[in-house]
Amino acid sequence: MGRRNKILVPEAREGLDQLKENLLNERYGTNDKYEIAQEQNVPISEGYNGEIKAKDAGRMGGAIGGSMVRELVKMAEQQLGQSKEQHK
C-alpha cells in the first residue's frame, strides 16, 4: 500500500524532517531508526524490511507521527495566540 500522508506543501519537507529529527532526539536520545526499532523490539535490519508486520511498523512510526502532530498543533496554537495579542 502506498503512503497516504503526502505533504500538501512540498517546500515544507525540510522543516518537517527537522521537526521529526528534533522529536526523535528529544524522545529517544537519538534519531537512528535502528536504535529506536531495538528499543521498541521491532526486528529491522539494514536494507529491505518489507517482511516486518504492520503492527511493528506502526509502533515505530505511529508514536513519532503522533508526536509530530501534537507539536504542530502546539506551534499553531502559540502562533494564533501571538497574532491575537498583536491585534489588540
Backbone bond lengths (Angstrom), bond angles and torsions (degrees), N, CA, C in turn:
res aa  C-N    CA-C-N  psi(-1)  N-CA   C-N-CA  omega(-1)  CA-C   N-CA-C  phi
1 M - - - 1.445 - - 1.522 108.45 -
2 G 1.318 117.05 136.40 1.450 121.82 179.32 1.515 112.28 -75.56
3 R 1.297 114.81 164.81 1.461 120.10 178.56 1.516 109.58 -72.44
4 R 1.312 116.00 133.76 1.457 120.71 179.27 1.520 111.67 -99.83
5 N 1.298 117.23 -11.77 1.455 120.01 -175.26 1.528 110.85 -94.19
6 K 1.310 115.74 63.44 1.454 121.48 179.12 1.526 109.48 -71.89
7 I 1.312 115.77 142.52 1.458 120.75 177.50 1.521 107.87 -76.45
8 L 1.326 116.25 125.99 1.459 120.62 -178.01 1.523 111.94 -70.37
9 V 1.316 116.84 -32.95 1.463 121.79 178.34 1.532 107.08 -116.25
10 P 1.336 117.60 99.58 1.465 120.11 -175.51 1.530 113.71 -55.53
11 E 1.323 117.23 -29.26 1.461 120.96 179.87 1.528 111.87 -66.49
12 A 1.325 117.41 -15.09 1.467 121.57 -179.34 1.525 112.33 -82.92
13 R 1.322 117.99 -7.22 1.468 121.62 -175.99 1.529 111.81 -54.16
14 E 1.328 117.17 -47.21 1.466 120.28 -177.36 1.536 111.16 -61.36
15 G 1.315 117.09 -43.99 1.462 120.85 178.56 1.518 112.29 -64.35
16 L 1.324 117.27 -40.57 1.465 120.91 178.24 1.529 111.43 -67.31
17 D 1.324 116.26 -38.81 1.462 119.56 176.81 1.529 110.60 -63.14
18 Q 1.339 116.40 -39.80 1.465 120.42 178.50 1.527 110.75 -66.31
19 L 1.333 116.95 -41.87 1.462 121.27 177.30 1.527 110.08 -60.42
20 K 1.319 116.54 -45.22 1.466 121.22 179.42 1.527 110.62 -60.42
21 E 1.322 116.46 -45.53 1.463 120.74 179.82 1.531 110.76 -61.74
22 N 1.330 116.92 -44.20 1.465 120.69 179.29 1.522 111.47 -62.45
23 L 1.326 117.25 -43.69 1.460 120.58 -179.75 1.527 111.73 -66.96
24 L 1.328 116.91 -38.23 1.464 120.08 177.06 1.525 110.59 -63.41
25 N 1.328 116.20 -43.65 1.464 119.72 178.57 1.519 111.21 -63.91
26 E 1.330 116.37 -40.09 1.460 121.23 -179.74 1.526 111.34 -67.26
27 R 1.309 116.44 -43.97 1.462 120.91 -174.31 1.528 113.33 -80.60
28 Y 1.329 116.63 -41.95 1.461 120.55 -173.55 1.532 113.72 -112.65
29 G 1.321 117.26 -8.84 1.455 119.76 -177.41 1.519 113.05 78.81
30 T 1.317 116.61 7.03 1.460 121.96 179.62 1.525 108.56 -158.85
31 N 1.331 116.17 160.84 1.460 118.92 172.38 1.525 110.03 -115.99
32 D 1.329 116.23 16.44 1.457 122.21 179.17 1.529 109.99 -82.49
33 K 1.321 116.74 116.98 1.464 120.11 -175.47 1.523 112.65 -63.75
34 Y 1.326 118.06 -26.16 1.459 120.29 -179.38 1.528 111.21 -71.83
35 E 1.334 116.65 -39.19 1.463 119.96 176.29 1.524 110.86 -66.66
36 I 1.326 116.03 -41.21 1.466 120.62 179.49 1.521 109.93 -64.22
37 A 1.334 116.58 -43.04 1.468 120.58 178.46 1.523 110.52 -60.84
38 Q 1.319 116.61 -40.87 1.462 120.40 179.60 1.531 110.28 -63.58
39 E 1.351 117.24 -43.10 1.465 120.67 178.24 1.522 111.85 -62.66
40 Q 1.336 117.02 -34.11 1.458 122.28 -178.94 1.532 111.83 -87.95
41 N 1.328 117.51 1.91 1.468 123.23 -176.65 1.525 112.31 58.61
42 V 1.338 115.51 41.01 1.463 121.92 177.50 1.528 107.23 -104.89
43 P 1.335 117.17 121.53 1.467 120.50 -176.11 1.529 112.82 -80.89
44 I 1.341 116.94 91.55 1.467 119.18 174.94 1.519 108.66 -120.18
45 S 1.313 114.75 159.25 1.458 121.01 177.94 1.517 107.85 -138.62
46 E 1.322 116.16 172.60 1.457 119.14 177.13 1.523 108.83 -65.61
47 G 1.313 115.45 146.34 1.455 120.04 -179.65 1.517 112.20 91.84
48 Y 1.309 116.06 -145.24 1.462 122.94 -174.31 1.525 111.34 -72.78
49 N 1.339 116.14 130.09 1.464 121.71 178.72 1.524 111.18 -128.39
50 G 1.309 116.44 31.12 1.455 120.92 -177.97 1.512 114.68 -67.74
51 E 1.323 117.10 -12.24 1.461 119.86 -178.11 1.527 112.81 -86.90
52 I 1.337 118.12 -7.12 1.467 117.64 -179.39 1.523 109.88 -72.55
53 K 1.306 115.41 151.04 1.462 121.12 -178.05 1.524 110.44 -72.21
54 A 1.323 115.64 150.25 1.461 120.97 178.15 1.526 110.57 -58.96
55 K 1.318 116.28 -36.10 1.466 120.58 179.22 1.530 110.43 -61.19
56 D 1.329 116.82 -42.18 1.462 120.87 179.25 1.526 111.26 -67.90
57 A 1.320 116.57 -43.22 1.459 120.14 178.06 1.527 110.13 -62.33
58 G 1.312 116.65 -38.19 1.458 121.24 178.18 1.511 112.81 -65.44
59 R 1.324 116.86 -34.32 1.468 120.04 177.42 1.518 110.52 -63.32
60 M 1.315 116.58 -37.55 1.466 119.83 179.38 1.522 111.16 -76.21
61 G 1.319 116.56 -51.85 1.460 120.63 -173.81 1.508 114.53 -81.46
62 G 1.316 117.09 -32.76 1.457 120.43 -176.41 1.505 113.87 -64.61
63 A 1.301 116.32 -41.36 1.464 119.83 -178.65 1.519 111.23 -65.38
64 I 1.322 117.11 -44.40 1.464 118.65 -178.75 1.518 111.01 -73.67
65 G 1.337 117.79 -35.08 1.464 119.92 177.11 1.519 111.33 -62.62
66 G 1.319 116.37 -42.04 1.459 120.63 177.27 1.514 111.64 -63.88
67 S 1.330 116.32 -39.76 1.464 120.52 177.74 1.522 110.87 -64.15
68 M 1.325 116.17 -38.83 1.467 119.79 179.07 1.518 110.74 -64.52
69 V 1.326 117.26 -43.44 1.465 120.79 179.87 1.522 110.11 -63.16
70 R 1.338 117.46 -45.53 1.467 120.60 178.93 1.528 111.03 -59.64
71 E 1.326 116.44 -42.77 1.467 120.42 -179.52 1.527 111.01 -66.72
72 L 1.334 117.77 -40.46 1.467 120.81 178.13 1.525 111.21 -64.39
73 V 1.329 117.32 -40.15 1.470 120.86 177.47 1.524 109.78 -64.37
74 K 1.320 116.67 -43.64 1.468 121.13 179.18 1.527 110.64 -60.41
75 M 1.336 116.72 -43.77 1.461 121.18 179.03 1.522 111.04 -63.52
76 A 1.335 117.34 -41.46 1.465 121.28 179.28 1.523 110.74 -65.20
77 E 1.338 117.18 -41.58 1.464 120.42 178.50 1.524 110.87 -62.53
78 Q 1.324 116.94 -41.71 1.460 120.43 178.23 1.518 110.87 -63.68
79 Q 1.321 115.96 -41.78 1.459 120.63 -179.67 1.526 110.76 -65.30
80 L 1.328 116.84 -40.95 1.463 120.26 177.29 1.524 110.73 -64.62
81 G 1.313 116.98 -41.01 1.457 121.11 178.31 1.516 111.56 -62.16
82 Q 1.323 116.91 -39.99 1.459 121.00 178.92 1.516 111.16 -67.35
83 S 1.336 117.24 -40.90 1.463 119.34 -179.07 1.524 110.86 -68.99
84 K 1.338 118.03 -32.70 1.463 120.64 176.23 1.520 110.34 -66.25
85 E 1.335 117.06 -39.17 1.461 121.44 179.06 1.525 110.61 -64.91
86 Q 1.314 117.64 -37.20 1.459 121.75 -178.97 1.520 111.77 -70.21
87 H 1.327 117.71 -28.54 1.460 121.57 -177.17 1.519 113.17 -88.94
88 K 1.315 117.99 1.99 1.471 120.06 179.35 1.493 110.89 -81.51
